[in-house]
Amino acid sequence: MRLKVTKKQDGRLLSLLAQLCELYNMALQQRRDAYRELRVSVGYLEQQTQLTELRGGVEEYAAFPAAIQRDPLRRLDRAYQAFFRRLKSGERPGFPRFRARARYDSFSVPKDSFSFSEGTLKIVKLSAFRTKTKCKINGEPLEVRVKRCGRKWQAQMVCDIGPAPEKATVRNAIGIDLGLTSLATLSNGTEIPNPRWTRQEEDRLAFANQELSRKQRGSRNRLKARERLRRVHQRIAGLRSSFLTAIAKRLVSSYDLIVHEDLKIRNMVRSRLAKSIMDAAWGQLIHRLNCEAEYAGKWVIPVNPRGTTQTCSGCGERVFKKLKDRWHSCPHCGTCLSRDENAALNILRLGESLASKQNCVLATAR
């Protein structure tokens, strides 16, 4: 939801973000120095105790809620946990880094420190903010994250909406083959076009980037140019999000079982098609499908995509095709259809075979 902030509230929120960024960097510096010099690990609880002492001695820190000031300490603790988890599993660790003020743009408020009623969000020892939203708050609010979006502010509320509904009996199922020519091809032959949002806005992005590069660093005009560039990116992200949400809702409302490829997108974006893959946002579509299906009691099952393109959906024989070959023609059984539809049918078949292992009840065989 959008927050309607006054100039005074905007200045106070900016001061709070600057202070939280400083706390994050101070806590990170303390952890690094303690281990390098003394070989001692400093944990979250110890830093939380030191924060209480700091609030008692420095008036600037006592002016803001302690519950919000603990948020950067929790973030840093999660960053360390993720670092050691990746190190243990053999992934690229990525040690926690210091944060610049321009990139520290959000903070979390626990449920005991805020209240929401009649379109007004009240945060303890901070302010009461009027909101602008068309969404209805369902369930019990647990946490609010206040985020700076350029010159505007948003509040993202996490609510407990109770247990998920029971899974429905599968009466109709669909397989999805994700691609770049078409965003998705369904096993019934329907193709969902790929809008290519970034390609549509390339001229605006190029112009905004050129304007930014011409401005002197540290000037007000550079800040204005950066804001214009941010708004172009925000427009692209908004168009993409709206489109994918609509597609996910339509699929979940029409089918009880949705089967998709379990793609390793992180590995795929290391190729020359990285820009197109990121623009298509396959991961975001899959995430929306899972969320909508969980809320509606439907099934979403990922399958291994290996061999789904080369295997004939009619007879199961292997039919070799190059990437440029967009049509599947089987010499064994005579099946002729588009390459992507053939893959979607194979994906659906694999998903139905896995469905029974996940206690998924199929009403009728396909």
Buried (B, 14 or more C-beta within 10 A) or exposed (E): BBBBBEEEBBEBBEEBBEBBBBBBBBBBEBBBEBEEEEEEEBEBEBBBEBBEEBBEEEEEBBBBBBBBBBBBBEBBBEBBEBBEEEEEEEEEBEEBEEBEEEEBBBBBBBBEBBBBEEEEBEBBEBBEBBBEEEEEEEEEBEBBBBBBBEEEBBBEBEBEEEEEEEBBEBEEBBBBBBBEEBBBBBBEEEBBEBBBBBEEBEEBBEEBEEBBEEBEEEEEEBBEBBEBBBBBBEEBBEBBBEBBBEBBBEBBEEBBBBBBBEBEBEEEBEEEEEEBBBBBBBBBBBEBBBBBBBEBEBBBBBBEBEEBBBBBBBEEEEBEBEEEEEEBBBEEEEBEBBBBBBBBBBBBBBBBEBBEEEEBEBEEEE
